[in-house]
Amino acid sequence: MQTFSVKAFGTEAPETDLEQMIIDRREVTAKDVEIDILFCGVCHSDLHTARNEWHGTIYPNVPGHEIVGRITKVGDSVNKFKIGDLAAVGCMVDSCRECEQCKHGSEQYCENGNIQTYNGHDVHLNKQTFGGYSERIVVDEDFVLRVPENLDLAATAPLLCAGVTTWSPLKHWKIGSGHKVGIVGIGGLGHMGVKLAKAMGAHVVVITTSPSKVEDAKRLGADEVILSTDKEQMRANYNTLHFILDCVSAQHDVNAYLRLLKVDGTLALVGAPEHPLPIAAFSLIPARKNFAGSTIGSIKETQEMLDFCGEHNITADIELINIQDINTAYERLLKGDVKYRFVIDMTSLKN
């Protein structure tokens, strides 16, 4: 298969900084589109993978799965896109398309493992996939999304992961008017959860450990804020929430939040703590409560989320950076020093 070379930023080993490198992309096949990458969000998953914290990283590694750009080339059989269209790519670039989940339109739960945008297996080149910290990317049109023209492109990039990761469980549990929804943690995921749940019509309650985030939570759309470090505030809100979206990736006491749920309430975990979270049996049994998990959304869900954001003018709160500042951004990300998502201006790599 013919390939072409592009500039990228990646790492050769878990303990080394990201730096500029050259990678190969395949030339478009019949159903492929080539995208000139304009912006790429920085997800905590990028850092985890680059540093092999989840194990299994293939090096060299080029992260990035919150990609927004413009189509520069299309294959002969492409019918969904044309040259010049705005386009986006999220966490997946393919799946087996044959298993039960794929046939039901749930590629994120592909029983054979979907092909991740980076650190996956590129079946065309028989090597690892490389992500959006690069000049261009080539993707099958079935895994490419349309971007609403009215949205700020840089602030749209995080919707491809943080947006759909919070949208999918909110839609699955049919959140809307009449629901009182708790959002635990106001970071890259949590701030999108607040915006989406509010736009869906829910009464949104932010639960945070940080007094400094109270006013910002309200700015984002929260109707109420609970300080989880205040035992009286927590006790006063026992049995009041229909649903909780837990966006915290650090170790935390889930049982404290389960007490806030009504009978038949659900806590859905979308954060990914490194170690197991202990769950007390009596946090669930007495009120038939549910402790669940959720990952990213399907391609269909992702497009629905983008369209919804276009209708409601929802984007992420971002800090725009140059690619040359990515290692500093990673260190700041570890400290929680960003409100609320770094996004790379990819012209800094092209120049």
ZIBEL-V850184 format. One record per residue. RES is the residue in one letter. SS is DSSP state (alpha for helix, beta for strand, coil for the rest). BURIAL is # if it has 9 or more other C-alpha atoms within 8 Angstrom, else .. Layout:
# ZIBEL-V850184
((RES	SS	BURIAL) (RES	SS	BURIAL))
This chain:
# ZIBEL-V850184
((M	coil	.) (Q	coil	.) (T	beta	.) (F	beta	.) (S	beta	.) (V	beta	#) (K	beta	#) (A	beta	#) (F	beta	#) (G	beta	#) (T	beta	#) (E	coil	#) (A	coil	#) (P	coil	.) (E	coil	.) (T	coil	.) (D	coil	.) (L	coil	#) (E	beta	.) (Q	beta	.) (M	beta	.) (I	beta	.) (I	beta	#) (D	beta	.) (R	beta	#) (R	beta	#) (E	coil	#) (V	coil	#) (T	coil	.) (A	coil	#) (K	coil	#) (D	beta	#) (V	beta	#) (E	beta	#) (I	beta	#) (D	beta	#) (I	beta	#) (L	beta	#) (F	beta	#) (C	beta	#) (G	beta	#) (V	beta	#) (C	coil	#) (H	alpha	.) (S	alpha	.) (D	alpha	#) (L	alpha	#) (H	alpha	#) (T	alpha	#) (A	alpha	#) (R	coil	#) (N	coil	#) (E	coil	.) (W	coil	.) (H	coil	.) (G	coil	.) (T	coil	#) (I	coil	.) (Y	coil	.) (P	coil	.) (N	beta	#) (V	coil	#) (P	coil	#) (G	coil	#) (H	coil	#) (E	coil	#) (I	beta	#) (V	beta	#) (G	beta	#) (R	beta	#) (I	beta	#) (T	beta	#) (K	beta	#) (V	beta	#) (G	coil	#) (D	coil	.) (S	coil	.) (V	coil	#) (N	coil	.) (K	coil	.) (F	coil	#) (K	coil	#) (I	coil	#) (G	coil	.) (D	coil	.) (L	beta	#) (A	beta	#) (A	beta	#) (V	beta	#) (G	coil	#) (C	coil	#) (M	beta	#) (V	beta	#) (D	beta	#) (S	coil	#) (C	coil	#) (R	coil	.) (E	coil	.) (C	coil	#) (E	alpha	.) (Q	alpha	#) (C	alpha	#) (K	alpha	#) (H	coil	.) (G	coil	#) (S	coil	#) (E	alpha	#) (Q	alpha	#) (Y	alpha	#) (C	coil	#) (E	coil	.) (N	coil	.) (G	coil	.) (N	coil	#) (I	beta	#) (Q	beta	#) (T	coil	#) (Y	coil	#) (N	coil	#) (G	coil	#) (H	beta	#) (D	beta	#) (V	coil	.) (H	coil	.) (L	coil	.) (N	coil	.) (K	beta	.) (Q	beta	#) (T	coil	#) (F	coil	#) (G	coil	#) (G	coil	#) (Y	coil	#) (S	beta	#) (E	coil	#) (R	beta	#) (I	beta	#) (V	beta	#) (V	beta	#) (D	beta	#) (E	alpha	#) (D	alpha	.) (F	alpha	#) (V	coil	#) (L	beta	#) (R	beta	#) (V	coil	#) (P	coil	.) (E	coil	.) (N	coil	.) (L	coil	#) (D	coil	.) (L	alpha	.) (A	alpha	#) (A	alpha	#) (T	alpha	#) (A	alpha	#) (P	alpha	#) (L	alpha	#) (L	alpha	#) (C	coil	#) (A	alpha	#) (G	alpha	#) (V	alpha	#) (T	alpha	#) (T	alpha	#) (W	alpha	#) (S	alpha	#) (P	alpha	#) (L	alpha	#) (K	alpha	.) (H	alpha	.) (W	coil	.) (K	coil	.) (I	coil	#) (G	coil	#) (S	coil	.) (G	coil	.) (H	coil	#) (K	beta	#) (V	beta	#) (G	beta	#) (I	beta	#) (V	beta	#) (G	coil	#) (I	coil	#) (G	coil	#) (G	alpha	#) (L	alpha	#) (G	alpha	#) (H	alpha	#) (M	alpha	#) (G	alpha	#) (V	alpha	#) (K	alpha	#) (L	alpha	#) (A	alpha	#) (K	alpha	#) (A	alpha	.) (M	coil	#) (G	coil	#) (A	coil	#) (H	beta	#) (V	beta	#) (V	beta	#) (V	beta	#) (I	beta	#) (T	beta	#) (T	coil	.) (S	coil	.) (P	alpha	.) (S	alpha	.) (K	alpha	#) (V	alpha	#) (E	alpha	.) (D	alpha	.) (A	alpha	#) (K	alpha	#) (R	alpha	.) (L	alpha	#) (G	coil	#) (A	coil	#) (D	coil	.) (E	beta	.) (V	beta	#) (I	beta	#) (L	beta	#) (S	coil	#) (T	coil	.) (D	coil	.) (K	alpha	.) (E	alpha	.) (Q	alpha	#) (M	alpha	#) (R	alpha	.) (A	alpha	.) (N	coil	.) (Y	coil	#) (N	coil	#) (T	coil	#) (L	beta	#) (H	beta	#) (F	beta	#) (I	beta	#) (L	beta	#) (D	beta	#) (C	coil	#) (V	coil	#) (S	coil	.) (A	coil	.) (Q	coil	#) (H	coil	.) (D	coil	.) (V	alpha	#) (N	alpha	#) (A	alpha	.) (Y	alpha	#) (L	alpha	#) (R	coil	#) (L	coil	#) (L	beta	#) (K	beta	#) (V	beta	.) (D	beta	#) (G	beta	#) (T	beta	#) (L	beta	#) (A	beta	#) (L	beta	#) (V	coil	#) (G	coil	#) (A	coil	.) (P	coil	#) (E	coil	.) (H	coil	.) (P	coil	.) (L	coil	#) (P	coil	.) (I	coil	.) (A	coil	.) (A	alpha	.) (F	alpha	.) (S	alpha	#) (L	coil	#) (I	alpha	.) (P	alpha	.) (A	alpha	.) (R	coil	#) (K	coil	#) (N	beta	#) (F	beta	#) (A	beta	.) (G	beta	.) (S	coil	#) (T	coil	.) (I	coil	#) (G	coil	#) (S	coil	#) (I	alpha	#) (K	alpha	.) (E	alpha	#) (T	alpha	#) (Q	alpha	#) (E	alpha	.) (M	alpha	#) (L	alpha	#) (D	alpha	#) (F	alpha	.) (C	alpha	#) (G	alpha	#) (E	alpha	.) (H	alpha	.) (N	coil	.) (I	coil	#) (T	coil	#) (A	coil	#) (D	coil	.) (I	beta	#) (E	beta	#) (L	beta	#) (I	beta	#) (N	beta	#) (I	alpha	#) (Q	alpha	.) (D	alpha	.) (I	alpha	#) (N	alpha	#) (T	alpha	.) (A	alpha	#) (Y	alpha	#) (E	alpha	.) (R	alpha	#) (L	alpha	#) (L	alpha	.) (K	coil	.) (G	coil	.) (D	coil	.) (V	coil	#) (K	coil	#) (Y	coil	#) (R	beta	#) (F	beta	#) (V	beta	#) (I	beta	#) (D	beta	#) (M	coil	#) (T	alpha	.) (S	alpha	#) (L	alpha	#) (K	alpha	.) (N	coil	.))
